[in-house]
Structure formats: C-alpha cells, structure tokens
C-alpha cells in the first residue's frame, strides 16, 4: 500500500492556489432517519443518502495571496470551485474536486512567538475523486 505525505498537499479555490497552507481536513457524513414504528422491537434507522461534507483550512495570513483572496471573496457568496490535492499536484496524484460554500473566516494572532494564521471553513458538495492528469 502506498503512503502519501501530506506536506505536499495543495488546495485551489476558483483556480487560485492557497499559499502557505498549514493544515486542512475534510469529512463526509450522512444523516439517518428514524423509521421505527409501534411494531418495532428496537429503534430502526435508514440512511437519508444526502451526504454532507465539511472542510477546514489553515494558512499563514497573507493579504497578497490569491487563494486566500478567493476564499475571503467567497464568504457569503454562492458555491465556489475547489480542488484538493491531498498528496501534491504531481502527475497521477489523487484529487478531490467539487464546490464549497465558505461559511467562516477567522484570523488568529497568538503569543509573541506565534505567527498570524487565517482559517476558513465551509460546506462541500459534489466532491469527485480523480487523479492529476499527465
């Protein structure tokens, strides 16, 4: 089994690469509907089959970064194109492509020795798995 190194990860928003990326995560969940009735001896559930995706990104704060500009512009706007490159942008590397609705933007300054960071979070939809073309 191949192991991918996340330090090569990259994310593009509307075609703009997010610079100085520090961390990212993506998760999918599906809700269940309670279908129990009076004849049920235990609770019964069925999948709703409406997958919900969440994403979070953190980077060093940079007002000159086109990717961060795209994320700030997308806050409160319609869905925006996103490509996540979990193992880098090299030929054959995996990609997750879809749309994101940016829901939050936070700038954080820590103590005297901490860098200023920016984080974004949002809802993802229609992510498709593929690979970087040759």
Secondary structure, DSSP 4 states (H G I P E B T S, - for coil): -----GGG-EEEETTEEPTTEEEEEEEEEEEEEE---TT-SS--EEEEEEEEEEEEEEEE--TT-HHHHHHHHHTTSS-EEEEEETT-SSTT-EEEEEEEEEEEEEEE--STTPPPEEEEEEEEEEEEEEE---
